[in-house]
Amino acid sequence: MRILVSTVGSHGDILPFISLANEFIKKGDEVIFYANPFFKTMIFDKQIKFVPIETIDEYNKIFKNVENKNPTRSFKLIASELMRLCPIYYEAMKNDILENHTISITNSLLFSARLLEETHNIPCVTIHLSPSIFRSNQNPARLTPSWIKKETPEFIKNISWYLLDKLFYEPDFDKPLNIIRKKYGLVEVKRIFKSWIHESNLVVGLFPSWFAKPQSDWVSNINLIDFPLDDNSKYISLLQEVLDFIKSKDTPIVVFSVGTATANDSEFFKTSIEACKKLDIRAILLTHFKEQIPANLPKNIIHIEYVPFSLFLPKVDLFVHHGGIGSTSQALKAGVPQLIRPVAYDQFDNSSLAVNLGVAKEILIKNYNVKNIVNSINEILGDDSYKNNAKLIAKNFTEKNTMQKVCELILKKYEIKND
């Protein structure tokens, strides 16, 4: 069987699909992977055919325009980019269809595979990485700093969803998608985040029910598996600089990250450094956009561009991050307390879920200043409940292969047997 894997985004969006591609190769299937060439070096199995979409410069450019202090503008920018890329991915994938022997796998917001499903009858598997994509009135996901809650009156919830669709999703997703659909002779779709986004041939959720309990009004066709935690650590060694840095445990070590999709938040690192000076703790600043980091760092602070989380998070005392689902789940597995500064997308919901587990504290971007950082870090490091809860939650993780389960689910769905 030929498996077309298409995805877009940052490391947290791409690595799970690389892991899934590896599983299909093990099963003897042919895999073609479509993504920005920035990620080609992260595909270590040479049997996977990589099809580059756009350029590395385009990848860097989009994230350098994302502004954490203006999440609405950033949302519109990302939406515009996704819609621009949609037909480019579609045309590339269409050229690789093997009639009656092709399955397409994609993420939540790259709709190219969905179009391929409708125009060429290619089975499509949509993989949702975080629970915020599922709409519920029973227990709504937190989509903004202040959003509707389960106790909010029903009519207010319905109005809120309608306004969200009308003011944000319709102009930024629905309308441009329908322009593309018209080009390919497809009927118009409306309020796509209400149901259409979950109507592919097979829908998979990559998070466990203990993290986000499925609600009775969620779509009924979701297959929940678990977090995708393969971060290529088996191919990459921990840097000697990091090994030396974390060897000594005389003072706490805190890791700071704004995620791999943010290139212009030097203020976050500057403020974090000042807080570390006041706390007299050691810190690791994590970003592959090194221009965000000051040229001269104190001796108790180092910068690394990229290291798989699983190699070093279990060895540190606290992880300060943006609340991306990849960062959140890796911290949960590592059993390390978290200080989360959500700014957009699924991050507010992930943050709330981690806080509810008793492993994290939240600090909004407007409150991220030296005084509040110092107080928050002191509170977390001084309260053993965060550490104890984190260690307890980490016991939920076993040595099972999430992507092997996803692969087997897909093969069983389509009754594919490889010799």
C-alpha positions as CSV (number, residue, x, y, z in Angstrom):
1,M,0.0,0.0,0.0
2,R,1.2,3.5,-0.8
3,I,0.8,5.9,2.2
4,L,0.8,9.6,1.6
5,V,1.7,11.5,4.8
6,S,1.2,15.3,4.6
7,T,1.8,17.7,7.5
8,V,2.7,21.3,8.2
9,G,3.8,23.3,11.2
10,S,6.6,23.2,13.8
11,H,8.5,20.3,15.4
12,G,5.5,19.3,17.5
13,D,3.3,19.0,14.4
14,I,5.9,17.1,12.2
15,L,7.6,14.6,14.5
16,P,4.5,12.5,15.2
17,F,4.0,12.0,11.5
18,I,7.6,11.1,10.9
19,S,7.2,8.5,13.7
20,L,4.1,7.1,12.0
21,A,5.8,7.0,8.7
22,N,8.5,4.9,10.2
23,E,5.9,2.4,11.5
24,F,4.4,1.9,8.0
25,I,7.9,1.3,6.6
26,K,8.3,-1.5,9.2
27,K,5.1,-3.0,8.0
28,G,6.4,-3.1,4.5
29,D,4.3,-0.2,3.0
30,E,5.6,2.5,0.7
31,V,5.6,5.9,2.3
32,I,5.8,9.3,0.6
33,F,6.2,12.2,3.1
34,Y,5.2,15.8,2.2
35,A,6.6,18.7,4.3
36,N,8.8,21.7,4.3
37,P,12.5,20.7,3.6
38,F,13.4,22.1,7.0
39,F,12.4,18.7,8.3
40,K,14.1,16.5,5.8
41,T,17.2,15.9,8.0
42,M,14.8,14.5,10.7
43,I,13.7,11.7,8.6
44,F,16.4,9.0,9.2
45,D,14.7,6.1,7.4
46,K,16.0,6.4,3.8
47,Q,13.1,4.2,2.6
48,I,10.7,7.1,3.1
49,K,10.5,9.2,0.0
50,F,10.5,12.9,1.0
51,V,8.7,15.5,-1.2
52,P,9.7,19.0,-0.3
53,I,7.0,21.6,-0.2
54,E,8.2,25.2,-0.5
55,T,11.6,26.2,0.9
56,I,13.4,26.5,4.2
57,D,13.4,30.2,3.8
58,E,9.6,30.2,3.5
59,Y,9.4,28.2,6.7
60,N,11.7,30.6,8.7
61,K,9.9,33.6,7.2
62,I,6.4,32.6,8.4
63,F,7.5,32.0,12.0
64,K,9.5,35.2,12.1
65,N,6.3,37.0,11.4
66,V,4.4,35.3,14.2
67,E,3.9,37.7,17.1
68,N,3.1,36.3,20.6
69,K,1.9,39.7,21.7
70,N,-0.7,39.8,18.9
71,P,-2.2,36.3,18.8
72,T,-5.1,37.4,16.6
73,R,-2.8,38.6,13.9
74,S,-0.7,35.5,14.2
75,F,-3.8,33.3,13.9
76,K,-4.8,35.0,10.7
77,L,-1.2,34.8,9.4
78,I,-1.0,31.0,10.0
79,A,-4.5,30.5,8.6
80,S,-3.5,32.4,5.4
81,E,-0.4,30.3,5.1
82,L,-2.3,27.0,5.5
83,M,-4.8,28.0,2.9
84,R,-2.1,29.1,0.5
85,L,-0.3,25.8,0.9
86,C,-3.4,23.7,0.6
87,P,-3.5,23.4,-3.2
88,I,0.3,23.1,-3.4
89,Y,0.2,20.0,-1.2
90,Y,-2.9,18.8,-3.1
91,E,-1.2,18.9,-6.5
92,A,1.9,17.3,-5.2
93,M,0.0,14.4,-3.6
94,K,-2.3,14.0,-6.6
95,N,0.7,13.1,-8.8
96,D,1.6,10.2,-6.5
97,I,-1.8,8.4,-6.3
98,L,-1.5,4.7,-7.0
99,E,-5.0,3.7,-8.0
100,N,-6.8,1.5,-5.5
101,H,-3.6,1.3,-3.4
102,T,-3.3,4.7,-1.7
103,I,-4.2,6.0,1.7
104,S,-3.6,9.6,2.8
105,I,-2.8,10.7,6.4
106,T,-2.8,14.4,7.5
107,N,-3.1,16.7,10.5
108,S,-6.1,18.8,11.7
109,L,-5.6,22.0,9.6
110,L,-4.0,20.8,6.3
111,F,-7.0,20.1,4.2
112,S,-5.3,18.9,1.0
113,A,-5.8,15.2,1.9
114,R,-9.5,15.9,2.6
115,L,-9.8,17.3,-0.9
116,L,-8.1,14.3,-2.3
117,E,-10.6,12.1,-0.5
118,E,-13.4,13.9,-2.3
119,T,-12.0,14.3,-5.7
120,H,-10.2,11.0,-6.1
121,N,-11.9,8.8,-3.5
122,I,-8.6,8.4,-1.6
123,P,-9.2,7.2,2.0
124,C,-8.1,10.0,4.4
125,V,-7.0,9.7,8.0
126,T,-7.1,12.9,10.0
127,I,-5.0,12.9,13.1
128,H,-5.8,15.5,15.8
129,L,-2.9,16.1,18.2
130,S,-4.7,18.1,20.9
131,P,-8.2,18.0,22.4
132,S,-9.0,21.7,21.9
133,I,-10.1,20.8,18.3
134,F,-13.2,19.1,19.6
135,R,-16.2,21.3,20.2
136,S,-18.3,20.8,23.3
137,N,-20.9,22.6,25.3
138,Q,-20.7,20.0,28.1
139,N,-17.1,21.0,28.9
140,P,-15.8,23.5,26.4
141,A,-12.1,23.6,25.5
142,R,-10.4,26.8,26.6
143,L,-9.6,28.7,23.4
144,T,-8.7,32.1,24.8
145,P,-7.5,33.4,28.2
146,S,-11.2,33.9,29.1
147,W,-13.7,31.6,27.3
148,I,-17.0,29.9,28.0
149,K,-17.0,27.3,30.7
150,K,-19.2,24.3,31.5
151,E,-21.3,26.4,33.9
152,T,-21.9,29.1,31.2
153,P,-25.5,29.3,30.1
154,E,-26.3,27.2,27.1
155,F,-27.5,30.1,24.9
156,I,-24.3,32.0,25.7
157,K,-22.2,29.0,24.6
158,N,-24.1,28.7,21.3
159,I,-23.7,32.4,20.6
160,S,-20.0,32.2,21.4
161,W,-19.4,29.3,19.0
162,Y,-21.4,31.1,16.3
163,L,-19.4,34.3,16.7
164,L,-16.1,32.4,16.7
165,D,-17.1,30.8,13.4
166,K,-18.5,34.0,11.9
167,L,-15.7,36.4,12.9
168,F,-12.6,34.2,12.8
169,Y,-13.0,30.8,11.1
170,E,-15.3,31.8,8.3
171,P,-13.1,34.6,6.8
172,D,-9.8,32.9,7.6
173,F,-10.7,29.2,6.8
174,D,-14.1,28.7,5.3
175,K,-14.1,31.3,2.6
176,P,-10.6,30.5,1.2
177,L,-11.2,26.8,1.5
178,N,-14.5,27.1,-0.5
179,I,-12.6,29.1,-3.2
180,I,-10.2,26.1,-3.5
181,R,-13.1,23.6,-3.4
182,K,-14.9,25.4,-6.2
183,K,-11.8,25.2,-8.4
184,Y,-12.0,21.4,-8.0
185,G,-15.7,21.2,-8.6
186,L,-16.6,20.5,-4.9
187,V,-19.7,21.9,-3.1
188,E,-19.4,24.6,-0.5
189,V,-18.9,23.7,3.2
190,K,-20.0,25.9,6.2
191,R,-18.8,26.2,9.8
192,I,-16.1,23.7,9.1
193,F,-14.8,23.6,12.7
194,K,-18.2,22.4,13.9
195,S,-18.2,19.1,12.2
196,W,-16.6,19.0,8.7
197,I,-13.1,18.9,10.2
198,H,-13.9,15.6,11.8
199,E,-15.6,13.9,8.8
200,S,-12.7,12.2,7.1
201,N,-12.7,8.5,6.5
202,L,-10.9,7.9,9.9
203,V,-10.3,10.3,12.8
204,V,-7.6,9.7,15.4
205,G,-6.9,11.7,18.6
206,L,-3.4,11.5,19.9
207,F,-3.9,12.1,23.6
208,P,-5.2,9.9,26.4
209,S,-8.5,10.2,28.1
210,W,-6.9,10.8,31.5
211,F,-5.5,14.1,30.0
212,A,-8.8,15.2,28.4
213,K,-11.9,13.2,29.2
214,P,-14.1,12.7,26.1
215,Q,-17.4,14.5,26.4
216,S,-20.7,13.1,25.5
217,D,-21.2,15.8,22.8
218,W,-17.9,15.2,21.1
219,V,-18.0,13.8,17.6
220,S,-18.6,10.1,18.0
221,N,-16.1,8.8,15.4
222,I,-12.9,9.7,17.2
223,N,-10.4,7.0,18.0
224,L,-8.3,8.1,21.0
225,I,-4.9,6.5,21.3
226,D,-2.2,8.2,23.4
227,F,0.4,11.0,23.2
228,P,2.9,10.6,20.3
229,L,6.2,10.7,22.3
230,D,8.8,9.6,19.8
231,D,11.1,12.6,19.4
232,N,13.9,11.0,17.4
233,S,16.0,10.6,20.6
234,K,17.2,7.2,19.4
235,Y,19.0,8.9,16.6
236,I,20.4,11.9,18.5
237,S,22.9,12.1,21.4
238,L,22.7,14.6,24.3
239,L,25.2,17.3,23.7
240,Q,28.3,17.2,25.9
241,E,27.7,20.8,26.9
242,V,24.3,19.9,28.2
243,L,25.6,16.7,30.0
244,D,28.2,18.8,31.8
245,F,25.7,21.5,32.7
246,I,23.2,19.2,34.3
247,K,25.8,17.0,36.0
248,S,26.0,19.2,39.0
249,K,22.8,19.4,41.1
250,D,23.9,22.1,43.5
251,T,21.2,24.5,42.3
252,P,17.9,23.9,40.4
253,I,17.9,23.8,36.7
254,V,15.0,25.4,34.8
255,V,14.4,25.1,31.0
256,F,12.9,28.0,29.1
257,S,11.2,27.5,25.7
258,V,8.7,29.4,23.5
259,G,8.4,26.5,21.1
260,T,9.9,25.9,17.7
261,A,7.3,28.0,15.9
262,T,8.3,31.3,17.5
263,A,11.3,33.3,16.1
264,N,10.8,36.8,17.4
265,D,10.2,36.6,21.2
266,S,13.6,37.8,22.4
267,E,11.7,39.6,25.2
268,F,10.7,36.3,26.7
269,F,14.3,35.2,27.0
270,K,15.5,38.5,28.2
271,T,13.0,38.6,31.0
272,S,13.6,35.0,31.9
273,I,17.3,35.6,32.2
274,E,16.8,38.5,34.5
275,A,14.5,36.3,36.7
276,C,17.2,33.6,36.8
277,K,19.8,36.1,38.0
278,K,17.5,37.1,40.9
279,L,16.8,33.5,41.7
280,D,20.5,32.4,41.3
281,I,19.5,29.3,39.5
282,R,20.8,27.6,36.4
283,A,18.9,27.7,33.1
284,I,18.8,26.2,29.7
285,L,17.4,28.5,26.9
286,L,15.9,26.4,24.1
287,T,15.4,27.8,20.6
288,H,16.7,27.1,17.1
289,F,16.2,30.8,16.3
290,K,19.4,31.8,18.0
291,E,18.9,35.5,17.3
292,Q,16.4,35.6,20.1
293,I,19.2,34.9,22.6
294,P,21.6,37.7,24.0
295,A,25.2,37.4,22.8
296,N,26.7,37.2,26.3
297,L,25.0,34.9,28.7
298,P,25.8,34.5,32.4
299,K,27.9,31.4,33.2
300,N,24.9,29.7,34.9
301,I,22.8,29.9,31.7
302,I,23.3,28.1,28.4
303,H,21.6,28.1,25.0
304,I,20.9,25.1,22.9
305,E,19.2,25.1,19.5
306,Y,17.6,21.7,19.6
307,V,17.8,18.5,21.7
308,P,15.0,15.9,22.0
309,F,13.0,16.6,25.2
310,S,13.2,13.0,26.4
311,L,17.0,13.2,26.7
312,F,17.1,16.0,29.3
313,L,13.7,17.0,30.7
314,P,13.7,14.1,33.3
315,K,17.0,15.6,34.6
316,V,15.8,19.2,35.3
317,D,13.6,20.7,38.0
318,L,11.2,22.9,36.1
319,F,10.1,23.4,32.5
320,V,8.8,26.9,31.5
321,H,7.1,26.8,28.1
322,H,4.3,28.0,25.9
323,G,1.9,25.1,26.3
324,G,2.2,23.4,23.0
325,I,0.9,19.9,23.1
326,G,4.3,18.4,22.3
327,S,6.0,20.3,25.1
328,T,3.2,19.6,27.6
329,S,3.1,15.9,26.9
330,Q,6.9,15.5,27.0
331,A,7.0,17.3,30.4
332,L,4.2,15.0,31.7
333,K,6.1,11.9,30.7
334,A,9.3,13.3,32.2
335,G,7.6,13.9,35.5
336,V,8.8,17.5,35.7
337,P,6.7,20.4,37.0
338,Q,5.7,23.1,34.5
339,L,5.2,26.9,34.4
340,I,3.1,27.5,31.3
341,R,2.8,30.8,29.5
342,P,0.1,30.2,26.8
343,V,-0.3,32.7,24.0
344,A,-2.5,31.3,21.3
345,Y,-4.0,28.2,19.4
346,D,-4.5,25.1,21.6
347,Q,-2.1,26.4,24.3
348,F,-4.7,27.8,26.7
349,D,-6.5,24.5,26.8
350,N,-3.4,22.4,27.2
351,S,-2.3,24.7,30.0
352,S,-5.6,24.4,31.9
353,L,-5.5,20.6,31.6
354,A,-2.0,20.5,33.0
355,V,-2.9,22.9,35.9
356,N,-6.0,20.7,36.7
357,L,-3.6,17.7,37.0
358,G,-1.7,19.6,39.7
359,V,1.6,19.6,37.8
360,A,1.7,23.1,36.5
361,K,1.1,26.8,37.2
362,E,0.0,29.3,34.5
363,I,1.3,32.8,33.9
364,L,-0.3,34.8,31.0
365,I,1.9,36.7,28.7
366,K,0.7,40.1,30.0
367,N,1.9,39.0,33.5
368,Y,5.2,37.6,32.4
369,N,7.6,39.9,34.2
370,V,10.6,39.4,36.4
371,K,8.7,39.7,39.7
372,N,5.9,37.2,38.7
373,I,8.4,34.8,37.2
374,V,10.5,34.8,40.4
375,N,7.3,34.3,42.6
376,S,6.0,31.5,40.4
377,I,9.3,29.6,40.2
378,N,9.7,29.9,44.0
379,E,6.2,28.7,44.5
380,I,6.6,25.6,42.3
381,L,10.1,24.7,43.5
382,G,9.1,25.3,47.1
383,D,5.9,23.2,47.0
384,D,6.6,19.5,46.8
385,S,3.0,18.9,45.6
386,Y,4.0,20.0,42.0
387,K,6.9,17.5,41.9
388,N,5.0,14.7,43.6
389,N,2.0,15.1,41.3
390,A,4.3,15.3,38.2
391,K,5.9,12.0,39.3
392,L,2.5,10.4,39.9
393,I,1.2,11.5,36.5
394,A,4.4,10.2,34.8
395,K,3.4,6.7,35.9
396,N,0.6,6.8,33.4
397,F,3.2,6.4,30.7
398,T,4.4,3.0,29.7
399,E,6.8,1.8,27.1
400,K,4.1,1.3,24.5
401,N,4.4,2.5,20.9
402,T,1.6,4.9,20.2
403,M,2.3,5.1,16.5
404,Q,2.5,1.4,16.2
405,K,-1.1,1.3,17.5
406,V,-2.1,4.1,15.1
407,C,-0.5,2.2,12.2
408,E,-2.3,-1.0,13.2
409,L,-5.7,0.8,13.5
410,I,-5.3,2.2,10.0
411,L,-4.3,-1.1,8.5
412,K,-7.1,-2.9,10.2
413,K,-9.6,-0.2,9.0
414,Y,-8.7,-0.8,5.4
415,E,-8.0,-4.5,5.9
416,I,-4.5,-4.2,4.5
417,K,-2.2,-7.2,4.9
418,N,1.5,-7.1,4.0
419,D,3.4,-10.2,3.3
